Amino acid sequence: MKKLLLVGALVIYGIAMAQENSIKANPAALLGGTDLVSFEHKFGDRISGVVGAGYGGFKLGGYKYNSYGGGLQGRYYFDEAMTGFYGALVADYLSGKVEIDENGFNFNFGDTEASGGSKTEINFSGFGGGLRVGYQWIFDSGFTLDLNVGASYRAYNYKWNNSAEEAEYEGSLKGNGILPTGSVGLGYSF
């Protein structure tokens, strides 16, 4: 009988402590987000915190971005922490480089072809902060689906190799401003 009571107490404790942590992956962050992998912890009845890290990049025309970074979120759930609708404050940092290959900008005018021939590499960093709204589902199996969207102000800093590069490329690189943000997190809660 004592063993049965002990097992029952452990089961009740496990249910009471269930789903206070969640680990998730956001495949879209491979394009350069700061939340490729994230960990969420429940701090109170409606409050949780998220820490994330990411590495990624993309190529568009002659521009190739590679970056890594991390972010923090404070979430307020409108019903119960870890499930349902939430609002979040977001802060993140991103660092990396952009390679500009002017060979990627070829124009063909009949028999004449115009193309650049230089390659340039510029380091950058960016701080951001913003707001998100989302909904998180935690299924009986522990599988977790987290969808959110929002807006974030990001300030970029580029380290130019010389003033000629700055004059040529400054207007065509990512600029400071309010940008859309969001994620699709797939993971497990425990």
PyMOL commands that set and color helices and strands:
alter all, ss='L'
color gray80, all
select helices_A, chain A and resi 2-16+27-31+102-104+163-172
alter helices_A, ss='H'
color red, helices_A
select strands_A, chain A and resi 21-25+37-42+47-60+63-77+84-101+107-109+112-114+119-138+143-159+177-189
alter strands_A, ss='S'
color yellow, strands_A
deselect
rebuild
show_as cartoon
